[in-house]
Amino acid sequence: MAFLKIWIGAAVAIALFLAMQVVLEQRAERFERAPTVQRT
């Protein structure tokens, strides 16, 4: 059971890490595109 908990915990940590990267990338794109939209 201990090994299962470790693997599950690692999988969750990796999933959260990847999710945060996607969110940060989307936010970066929004900030980069926002000025161009406001200028027009």
Phi and psi restraints in degrees (range 20) as a CNS / XPLOR table:
assign (resid 1 and name C) (resid 2 and name N)
       (resid 2 and name CA) (resid 2 and name C) 1.0 -61.7 20.0 2
assign (resid 2 and name N) (resid 2 and name CA)
       (resid 2 and name C) (resid 3 and name N) 1.0 -42.0 20.0 2
assign (resid 2 and name C) (resid 3 and name N)
       (resid 3 and name CA) (resid 3 and name C) 1.0 -64.6 20.0 2
assign (resid 3 and name N) (resid 3 and name CA)
       (resid 3 and name C) (resid 4 and name N) 1.0 -39.2 20.0 2
assign (resid 3 and name C) (resid 4 and name N)
       (resid 4 and name CA) (resid 4 and name C) 1.0 -62.1 20.0 2
assign (resid 4 and name N) (resid 4 and name CA)
       (resid 4 and name C) (resid 5 and name N) 1.0 -43.2 20.0 2
assign (resid 4 and name C) (resid 5 and name N)
       (resid 5 and name CA) (resid 5 and name C) 1.0 -63.2 20.0 2
assign (resid 5 and name N) (resid 5 and name CA)
       (resid 5 and name C) (resid 6 and name N) 1.0 -40.0 20.0 2
assign (resid 5 and name C) (resid 6 and name N)
       (resid 6 and name CA) (resid 6 and name C) 1.0 -64.6 20.0 2
assign (resid 6 and name N) (resid 6 and name CA)
       (resid 6 and name C) (resid 7 and name N) 1.0 -45.6 20.0 2
assign (resid 6 and name C) (resid 7 and name N)
       (resid 7 and name CA) (resid 7 and name C) 1.0 -64.3 20.0 2
assign (resid 7 and name N) (resid 7 and name CA)
       (resid 7 and name C) (resid 8 and name N) 1.0 -42.5 20.0 2
assign (resid 7 and name C) (resid 8 and name N)
       (resid 8 and name CA) (resid 8 and name C) 1.0 -63.4 20.0 2
assign (resid 8 and name N) (resid 8 and name CA)
       (resid 8 and name C) (resid 9 and name N) 1.0 -44.0 20.0 2
assign (resid 8 and name C) (resid 9 and name N)
       (resid 9 and name CA) (resid 9 and name C) 1.0 -62.3 20.0 2
assign (resid 9 and name N) (resid 9 and name CA)
       (resid 9 and name C) (resid 10 and name N) 1.0 -41.3 20.0 2
assign (resid 9 and name C) (resid 10 and name N)
       (resid 10 and name CA) (resid 10 and name C) 1.0 -65.4 20.0 2
assign (resid 10 and name N) (resid 10 and name CA)
       (resid 10 and name C) (resid 11 and name N) 1.0 -42.1 20.0 2
assign (resid 10 and name C) (resid 11 and name N)
       (resid 11 and name CA) (resid 11 and name C) 1.0 -62.5 20.0 2
assign (resid 11 and name N) (resid 11 and name CA)
       (resid 11 and name C) (resid 12 and name N) 1.0 -42.8 20.0 2
assign (resid 11 and name C) (resid 12 and name N)
       (resid 12 and name CA) (resid 12 and name C) 1.0 -65.0 20.0 2
assign (resid 12 and name N) (resid 12 and name CA)
       (resid 12 and name C) (resid 13 and name N) 1.0 -42.4 20.0 2
assign (resid 12 and name C) (resid 13 and name N)
       (resid 13 and name CA) (resid 13 and name C) 1.0 -62.5 20.0 2
assign (resid 13 and name N) (resid 13 and name CA)
       (resid 13 and name C) (resid 14 and name N) 1.0 -43.3 20.0 2
assign (resid 13 and name C) (resid 14 and name N)
       (resid 14 and name CA) (resid 14 and name C) 1.0 -64.8 20.0 2
assign (resid 14 and name N) (resid 14 and name CA)
       (resid 14 and name C) (resid 15 and name N) 1.0 -42.2 20.0 2
assign (resid 14 and name C) (resid 15 and name N)
       (resid 15 and name CA) (resid 15 and name C) 1.0 -61.6 20.0 2
assign (resid 15 and name N) (resid 15 and name CA)
       (resid 15 and name C) (resid 16 and name N) 1.0 -44.0 20.0 2
assign (resid 15 and name C) (resid 16 and name N)
       (resid 16 and name CA) (resid 16 and name C) 1.0 -65.5 20.0 2
assign (resid 16 and name N) (resid 16 and name CA)
       (resid 16 and name C) (resid 17 and name N) 1.0 -39.9 20.0 2
assign (resid 16 and name C) (resid 17 and name N)
       (resid 17 and name CA) (resid 17 and name C) 1.0 -62.4 20.0 2
assign (resid 17 and name N) (resid 17 and name CA)
       (resid 17 and name C) (resid 18 and name N) 1.0 -45.2 20.0 2
assign (resid 17 and name C) (resid 18 and name N)
       (resid 18 and name CA) (resid 18 and name C) 1.0 -65.8 20.0 2
assign (resid 18 and name N) (resid 18 and name CA)
       (resid 18 and name C) (resid 19 and name N) 1.0 -39.3 20.0 2
assign (resid 18 and name C) (resid 19 and name N)
       (resid 19 and name CA) (resid 19 and name C) 1.0 -63.1 20.0 2
assign (resid 19 and name N) (resid 19 and name CA)
       (resid 19 and name C) (resid 20 and name N) 1.0 -41.8 20.0 2
assign (resid 19 and name C) (resid 20 and name N)
       (resid 20 and name CA) (resid 20 and name C) 1.0 -64.5 20.0 2
assign (resid 20 and name N) (resid 20 and name CA)
       (resid 20 and name C) (resid 21 and name N) 1.0 -38.8 20.0 2
assign (resid 20 and name C) (resid 21 and name N)
       (resid 21 and name CA) (resid 21 and name C) 1.0 -62.6 20.0 2
assign (resid 21 and name N) (resid 21 and name CA)
       (resid 21 and name C) (resid 22 and name N) 1.0 -42.4 20.0 2
assign (resid 21 and name C) (resid 22 and name N)
       (resid 22 and name CA) (resid 22 and name C) 1.0 -63.5 20.0 2
assign (resid 22 and name N) (resid 22 and name CA)
       (resid 22 and name C) (resid 23 and name N) 1.0 -43.4 20.0 2
assign (resid 22 and name C) (resid 23 and name N)
       (resid 23 and name CA) (resid 23 and name C) 1.0 -63.8 20.0 2
assign (resid 23 and name N) (resid 23 and name CA)
       (resid 23 and name C) (resid 24 and name N) 1.0 -43.3 20.0 2
assign (resid 23 and name C) (resid 24 and name N)
       (resid 24 and name CA) (resid 24 and name C) 1.0 -65.1 20.0 2
assign (resid 24 and name N) (resid 24 and name CA)
       (resid 24 and name C) (resid 25 and name N) 1.0 -38.0 20.0 2
assign (resid 24 and name C) (resid 25 and name N)
       (resid 25 and name CA) (resid 25 and name C) 1.0 -65.5 20.0 2
assign (resid 25 and name N) (resid 25 and name CA)
       (resid 25 and name C) (resid 26 and name N) 1.0 -41.5 20.0 2
assign (resid 25 and name C) (resid 26 and name N)
       (resid 26 and name CA) (resid 26 and name C) 1.0 -64.8 20.0 2
assign (resid 26 and name N) (resid 26 and name CA)
       (resid 26 and name C) (resid 27 and name N) 1.0 -40.9 20.0 2
assign (resid 26 and name C) (resid 27 and name N)
       (resid 27 and name CA) (resid 27 and name C) 1.0 -64.4 20.0 2
assign (resid 27 and name N) (resid 27 and name CA)
       (resid 27 and name C) (resid 28 and name N) 1.0 -41.4 20.0 2
assign (resid 27 and name C) (resid 28 and name N)
       (resid 28 and name CA) (resid 28 and name C) 1.0 -61.6 20.0 2
assign (resid 28 and name N) (resid 28 and name CA)
       (resid 28 and name C) (resid 29 and name N) 1.0 -42.5 20.0 2
assign (resid 28 and name C) (resid 29 and name N)
       (resid 29 and name CA) (resid 29 and name C) 1.0 -64.5 20.0 2
assign (resid 29 and name N) (resid 29 and name CA)
       (resid 29 and name C) (resid 30 and name N) 1.0 -39.5 20.0 2
assign (resid 29 and name C) (resid 30 and name N)
       (resid 30 and name CA) (resid 30 and name C) 1.0 -65.0 20.0 2
assign (resid 30 and name N) (resid 30 and name CA)
       (resid 30 and name C) (resid 31 and name N) 1.0 -42.3 20.0 2
assign (resid 30 and name C) (resid 31 and name N)
       (resid 31 and name CA) (resid 31 and name C) 1.0 -66.8 20.0 2
assign (resid 31 and name N) (resid 31 and name CA)
       (resid 31 and name C) (resid 32 and name N) 1.0 -34.1 20.0 2
assign (resid 31 and name C) (resid 32 and name N)
       (resid 32 and name CA) (resid 32 and name C) 1.0 -73.1 20.0 2
assign (resid 32 and name N) (resid 32 and name CA)
       (resid 32 and name C) (resid 33 and name N) 1.0 -35.5 20.0 2
assign (resid 32 and name C) (resid 33 and name N)
       (resid 33 and name CA) (resid 33 and name C) 1.0 -84.5 20.0 2
assign (resid 33 and name N) (resid 33 and name CA)
       (resid 33 and name C) (resid 34 and name N) 1.0 -24.1 20.0 2
assign (resid 33 and name C) (resid 34 and name N)
       (resid 34 and name CA) (resid 34 and name C) 1.0 -58.7 20.0 2
assign (resid 34 and name N) (resid 34 and name CA)
       (resid 34 and name C) (resid 35 and name N) 1.0 -49.2 20.0 2
assign (resid 34 and name C) (resid 35 and name N)
       (resid 35 and name CA) (resid 35 and name C) 1.0 -57.5 20.0 2
assign (resid 35 and name N) (resid 35 and name CA)
       (resid 35 and name C) (resid 36 and name N) 1.0 -40.3 20.0 2
assign (resid 35 and name C) (resid 36 and name N)
       (resid 36 and name CA) (resid 36 and name C) 1.0 -65.6 20.0 2
assign (resid 36 and name N) (resid 36 and name CA)
       (resid 36 and name C) (resid 37 and name N) 1.0 -37.3 20.0 2
assign (resid 36 and name C) (resid 37 and name N)
       (resid 37 and name CA) (resid 37 and name C) 1.0 -69.6 20.0 2
assign (resid 37 and name N) (resid 37 and name CA)
       (resid 37 and name C) (resid 38 and name N) 1.0 -38.8 20.0 2
assign (resid 37 and name C) (resid 38 and name N)
       (resid 38 and name CA) (resid 38 and name C) 1.0 -70.3 20.0 2
assign (resid 38 and name N) (resid 38 and name CA)
       (resid 38 and name C) (resid 39 and name N) 1.0 -32.8 20.0 2
assign (resid 38 and name C) (resid 39 and name N)
       (resid 39 and name CA) (resid 39 and name C) 1.0 -66.1 20.0 2
assign (resid 39 and name N) (resid 39 and name CA)
       (resid 39 and name C) (resid 40 and name N) 1.0 -41.2 20.0 2
